[in-house]
Amino acid sequence: HEPSEGEEGIEYVLHRLQQLTRMVDRGAHTDLVVRSIGSFLSVTLPKSWLDSMCRFMVDRMQLILLKFFTFKHYCSCYFNCDVNTARIFVLQCALHRRFPLLISEGCASLARSPVFYGTKQCSLFNDNNYIGCAWQLLQTGASFKVIPLHRASPQAHHSTSTASKRRHKHKKASSGKHGGVDKEEELLQQIANENIIAPLTMDLRTLEQEIERDQSKGRLPCVVIASPTDNLQRIKAICDRHGLWLHIEGGSSSLLLAAATTLPKSTRLMMQYADSISCQPFEWYMLNNACDGDAQQKAAKSLHANRPKIMAKQKGGTKKSYCGGDVPGCSATLTFIRQDLRDTPPPVMQYSDADFVSMFPLWHILCTRSVKHIKTRVDHALNLCTRLTQQL
């Protein structure tokens, strides 16, 4: 087919990028070069080129991820510069689904005030962060409800496994294999009760009570924002019962496991029950800081001083870290929406130069990394986890 303007622009950029990478020294940071090129192109290319190139990159990334993941329902992929704009995008999609006349009548169609629910695990419900989101959605702070977190007791969490261990040990003892089995079983149970702590999850009883209370006051419950560690099966049942949209955040690592040949149960449940999932693909890769000299080290340290970092040592004593959200492009967020929720798709947006700066590094890293190699590493990691669990 005849190449579009966006494809011609991408081909030109790839050609220049290949020439540049041949010229740079071996110690140069490729990702830094890519971000620099993206910033340069954003101020030199025509706006029409940038928009066409962004559309081409989004389509290309969606094709790559469809091969990367074992997707069944999530066929719509959308790009946002960061998790906050991605969250607003999801809430807008949910509002348009809940209020079909919103696109034609505007806020006049909101006869009932919408309500959004989430826990402190979502940054939206911390430190009054919802104020900016409420302003963009033309809502008040009363539309955002914080649901408390709940921790199941270790005794209840391990009752089934402890009972099975007891039966297994009893069989061993009855078959003649004795030698302190009861004492060992008692010690195992004590260790499990004292050291194993169940994760914090959304309090589902409070969630349903708040939904019913808001309905009795004439409000319209709209969205539940959950995390991969929550009881998604029960949350989905509540959402279906009351007609809410279930959105999952913080699932970048869990979603990466969707690249496995056999899906883990937690990832399979997340992809089965969520209406939408947001992830930040740069969290899947470890990027070199490549800082040489005291001045550069101090600059990098001050740049990331207020951000939590996940560090991992590599050969030679150097370190790698996840690229922070303050570096252009590294906070880029992809949102996947279920195919059956696309009856009212969002309007086609005009991409800006800021979108191009954020999208270009993400497109580059997805195109240059081997999908087959990543899937192999994910399968290998899951096999190691299985062996470790069996040994424990």
C-alpha positions in Angstrom: 0.0 0.0 0.0 1.1 3.6 -0.4 2.8 4.7 2.8 1.0 7.4 4.9 2.6 10.6 6.1 3.1 9.0 9.5 4.8 5.9 8.1 7.1 8.1 5.9 8.1 10.1 9.0 8.8 7.0 11.1 10.9 5.5 8.3 12.9 8.7 8.1 13.4 8.7 11.9 14.5 5.1 11.9 17.0 5.7 9.2 18.5 8.6 11.1 18.4 6.7 14.4 20.4 3.8 12.8 23.0 6.2 11.5 23.3 7.8 14.9 23.6 4.6 16.8 26.5 3.6 14.6 28.3 6.8 15.3 27.9 7.0 19.1 30.5 5.5 21.4 29.9 2.1 23.0 29.3 3.7 26.4 26.5 6.0 25.2 23.1 5.4 26.7 20.8 4.4 23.8 17.6 5.3 25.7 19.0 8.8 26.5 19.7 9.2 22.8 16.2 8.2 21.9 14.6 10.6 24.3 16.8 13.4 23.0 15.8 12.6 19.4 12.1 12.6 20.5 12.5 16.0 22.1 14.3 17.4 19.0 11.7 16.1 16.6 8.8 17.4 18.6 10.0 21.0 18.0 11.2 20.6 14.4 8.5 18.5 12.6 5.2 19.9 11.5 2.2 19.3 13.8 0.5 17.1 11.1 3.5 14.9 11.0 3.6 14.5 14.8 -0.1 13.6 14.9 0.2 11.0 12.1 3.4 9.5 13.6 1.7 9.2 17.0 -1.3 7.3 15.4 1.1 5.0 13.6 3.1 4.3 16.8 -0.1 3.6 18.8 -1.3 1.1 16.2 2.1 -0.5 16.1 2.4 -0.8 19.9 -1.1 -2.4 20.0 -0.1 -5.0 17.4 3.1 -5.8 19.4 1.2 -6.2 22.7 -1.5 -8.4 21.1 1.4 -10.8 20.3 3.0 -10.2 23.6 0.0 -11.0 25.8 -2.5 -13.7 25.8 -5.4 -11.3 25.3 -9.0 -12.5 24.9 -11.2 -9.5 25.7 -8.9 -6.4 25.7 -8.5 -5.3 22.1 -8.6 -1.6 22.6 -5.3 0.1 23.6 -5.1 3.8 24.4 -2.1 5.9 25.2 -1.7 8.6 27.9 1.3 10.5 29.1 1.0 9.4 32.7 -1.3 7.4 35.1 -3.3 10.5 36.1 -4.4 11.3 32.6 -5.1 7.6 32.0 -7.3 7.5 35.1 -9.3 10.5 33.9 -9.7 8.9 30.5 -11.1 5.7 32.1 -13.5 7.7 34.3 -14.7 9.7 31.3 -15.3 6.4 29.4 -17.3 5.0 32.3 -19.3 8.2 32.6 -20.2 8.1 28.9 -21.3 4.5 29.3 -23.4 5.3 32.4 -24.9 8.5 30.9 -25.5 7.8 27.1 -26.8 11.3 26.6 -23.6 13.0 28.0 -22.0 13.4 24.5 -25.1 15.2 23.2 -26.5 17.1 26.2 -23.4 17.6 28.3 -23.6 18.0 32.1 -27.4 18.5 31.8 -27.7 14.8 31.4 -26.2 14.1 34.8 -29.5 14.0 36.7 -27.8 11.9 39.4 -24.3 12.6 40.8 -21.8 9.9 39.9 -19.7 8.2 42.6 -16.2 6.7 42.3 -14.8 4.2 44.8 -11.2 3.2 45.7 -8.7 2.6 48.5 -5.6 4.4 49.7 -3.6 2.0 47.4 -4.7 4.3 44.6 -3.0 7.7 44.5 -6.2 9.3 43.5 -7.6 8.8 47.1 -4.5 10.1 48.9 -3.6 13.7 49.9 -6.7 15.3 48.3 -5.4 14.2 44.8 -9.0 13.8 43.7 -9.5 17.6 43.7 -7.8 18.0 40.3 -9.6 15.0 38.9 -13.0 16.3 40.2 -12.3 19.6 38.5 -11.6 18.0 35.1 -14.7 15.8 35.4 -16.9 18.8 36.6 -17.7 17.0 39.8 -17.3 17.7 43.5 -15.2 16.0 46.1 -18.3 14.1 47.4 -18.1 12.0 44.2 -14.9 10.2 45.4 -15.4 7.7 48.3 -12.4 6.1 50.1 -13.0 2.4 51.0 -11.0 1.2 54.0 -8.4 -1.6 53.6 -8.9 -5.0 55.3 -6.5 -7.7 56.3 -7.7 -11.3 56.7 -6.5 -13.1 59.8 -3.6 -15.5 59.2 -5.6 -18.3 61.0 -8.4 -18.0 58.5 -6.0 -17.5 55.6 -4.1 -20.7 56.4 -6.8 -22.9 57.9 -7.3 -24.9 54.7 -3.6 -25.4 54.0 -2.9 -26.3 57.7 -5.7 -28.8 57.7 -4.4 -30.5 54.5 -0.9 -30.6 56.1 -2.3 -32.2 59.2 -4.1 -34.9 57.2 -0.9 -35.5 55.2 1.2 -35.8 58.3 -1.4 -38.1 59.9 -1.2 -40.4 57.0 2.6 -40.5 57.3 2.4 -41.3 61.0 -0.2 -44.0 60.5 1.9 -45.7 57.8 4.8 -46.1 60.3 6.8 -43.0 59.4 7.0 -41.4 62.8 9.6 -39.4 64.6 8.2 -36.2 66.0 5.6 -35.6 63.3 3.1 -34.0 65.7 5.8 -31.7 67.0 6.9 -30.8 63.5 3.3 -30.1 62.5 2.7 -27.9 65.5 5.9 -25.9 64.8 4.9 -25.4 61.1 1.5 -24.1 62.2 3.0 -21.8 64.7 5.4 -20.3 62.1 2.5 -19.9 59.6 0.4 -18.0 62.1 3.2 -15.8 63.3 5.2 -14.9 60.2 2.8 -15.1 57.2 0.7 -11.9 56.9 -2.2 -11.7 54.5 -2.1 -8.7 52.1 -4.2 -5.6 52.6 -7.3 -5.7 50.4 -10.4 -3.7 49.8 -13.1 -4.1 52.5 -15.9 -5.5 50.4 -18.6 -5.3 53.0 -18.0 -1.6 53.4 -17.9 -1.2 49.6 -21.3 -2.6 49.1 -22.7 -0.7 52.1 -21.4 2.6 50.6 -22.9 1.7 47.2 -26.3 1.0 48.7 -26.1 4.1 50.8 -25.3 6.3 47.8 -28.1 4.7 45.8 -30.6 5.5 48.6 -29.5 9.1 48.5 -30.2 9.4 44.8 -26.6 9.2 43.6 -25.3 6.9 40.8 -22.4 4.6 41.7 -20.2 4.5 38.6 -16.6 3.1 39.0 -14.6 0.9 41.4 -10.8 1.4 41.2 -9.1 -1.8 42.5 -5.6 -3.3 42.7 -4.5 -6.8 41.5 -4.2 -7.9 45.1 -7.9 -7.3 45.9 -10.6 -10.0 45.7 -11.5 -9.3 42.1 -14.0 -12.1 41.8 -16.2 -10.7 44.6 -15.6 -7.1 43.5 -16.8 -8.0 40.0 -19.9 -9.6 41.5 -20.7 -6.4 43.3 -20.1 -4.3 40.2 -22.4 -6.6 38.1 -25.0 -6.4 40.8 -25.1 -2.6 40.8 -23.9 -1.9 37.3 -20.4 -0.4 38.0 -17.3 -0.3 35.9 -14.3 -2.2 37.4 -10.9 -0.5 36.7 -7.5 -2.0 37.9 -4.4 0.1 38.5 -1.0 -0.9 39.6 -1.1 -4.1 37.6 2.0 -3.5 35.5 3.9 -6.5 36.9 0.8 -8.7 37.0 0.0 -7.8 33.5 3.6 -8.7 32.4 2.8 -12.3 33.5 0.2 -12.4 30.7 3.1 -13.0 28.4 3.5 -16.5 29.9 2.6 -19.6 28.0 0.3 -20.6 30.9 -1.3 -17.7 32.7 -1.0 -17.6 36.5 -4.3 -17.6 38.3 -4.0 -14.1 39.6 -3.3 -12.7 36.1 -6.1 -14.8 34.6 -8.6 -13.4 37.1 -7.4 -9.9 36.6 -7.9 -10.1 32.8 -11.2 -11.9 33.2 -13.0 -9.6 35.6 -11.5 -6.1 34.9 -13.4 -3.8 32.5 -10.2 -1.8 32.0 -6.5 -2.1 33.0 -3.8 0.6 33.1 -0.1 -0.3 33.1 3.2 1.5 32.7 5.3 -0.6 30.3 8.6 1.0 31.4 8.3 -0.8 34.7 8.9 -4.0 32.7 12.5 -2.9 31.7 15.5 -2.1 33.7 17.2 1.0 32.4 20.8 2.1 33.0 21.3 5.4 34.7 24.7 5.8 32.9 26.0 8.5 35.2 29.7 9.2 35.0 31.4 11.6 37.3 30.4 13.1 40.7 28.5 16.0 39.1 26.3 13.7 37.1 25.7 11.4 40.1 24.7 14.3 42.3 22.4 15.6 39.6 20.7 12.2 39.2 20.5 11.8 42.9 18.7 15.2 43.4 16.5 14.4 40.4 15.2 11.2 41.9 15.4 12.3 45.6 11.7 12.2 46.3 10.9 9.1 44.3 10.9 5.5 45.6 13.4 3.4 43.7 13.7 -0.3 43.1 17.3 -1.2 42.7 19.0 -4.3 41.4 22.7 -5.1 41.3 24.3 -6.3 38.1 27.7 -7.5 37.1 30.6 -5.2 37.8 29.0 -3.6 40.9 26.9 -1.1 38.9 23.2 -0.6 39.5 20.1 -0.4 37.4 16.8 1.2 38.3 13.4 1.8 37.0 13.2 5.0 35.0 11.3 7.5 37.1 8.2 9.4 36.1 10.2 12.7 36.0 12.1 11.5 32.9 10.2 12.3 29.6 8.4 9.2 28.3 9.0 6.9 31.2 5.7 7.6 32.9 3.8 6.7 29.7 0.7 4.7 30.4 -1.3 2.2 28.3 -4.9 1.5 29.0 -6.7 -1.6 27.8 -10.5 -1.6 27.6 -12.7 -4.6 27.1 -13.9 -5.1 23.5 -17.6 -5.2 24.5 -17.4 -1.8 26.2 -16.5 0.0 23.0 -20.1 0.8 22.0 -19.4 4.4 22.7 -15.7 4.8 21.7 -13.9 8.0 22.8 -13.5 10.6 20.0 -10.3 10.7 18.0 -7.9 13.1 19.7 -5.3 15.3 18.2 -1.9 14.3 19.5 0.4 17.1 20.6 4.2 17.5 20.7 4.1 16.5 24.5 2.3 13.2 23.5 5.0 12.6 20.9 7.8 13.1 23.5 6.2 10.6 25.8 5.2 8.1 23.2 8.4 8.0 21.1 10.7 6.2 23.8 7.9 3.7 24.6 7.4 2.9 20.9 11.2 2.5 20.5 11.6 0.2 23.5 8.7 -2.1 22.4 10.0 -2.3 18.8 13.6 -3.0 19.7 13.1 -5.5 22.5 12.6 -9.1 21.5 9.0 -10.3 22.4 10.1 -13.9 22.1 13.0 -13.3 24.5 10.8 -11.6 27.1 8.2 -14.4 26.9 11.0 -16.9 27.5 12.2 -15.0 30.5 8.7 -14.8 32.0 8.2 -18.5 31.6 11.6 -19.2 33.1 10.8 -16.9 36.1 7.5 -18.6 36.7 9.1 -22.1 36.6 11.6 -20.9 39.2 8.8 -19.7 41.4 7.0 -23.0 41.0 10.1 -24.9 42.1 10.7 -22.6 45.0 7.1 -23.1 46.2 7.5 -26.8 46.0 10.7 -26.7 48.0 9.1 -24.5 50.7 
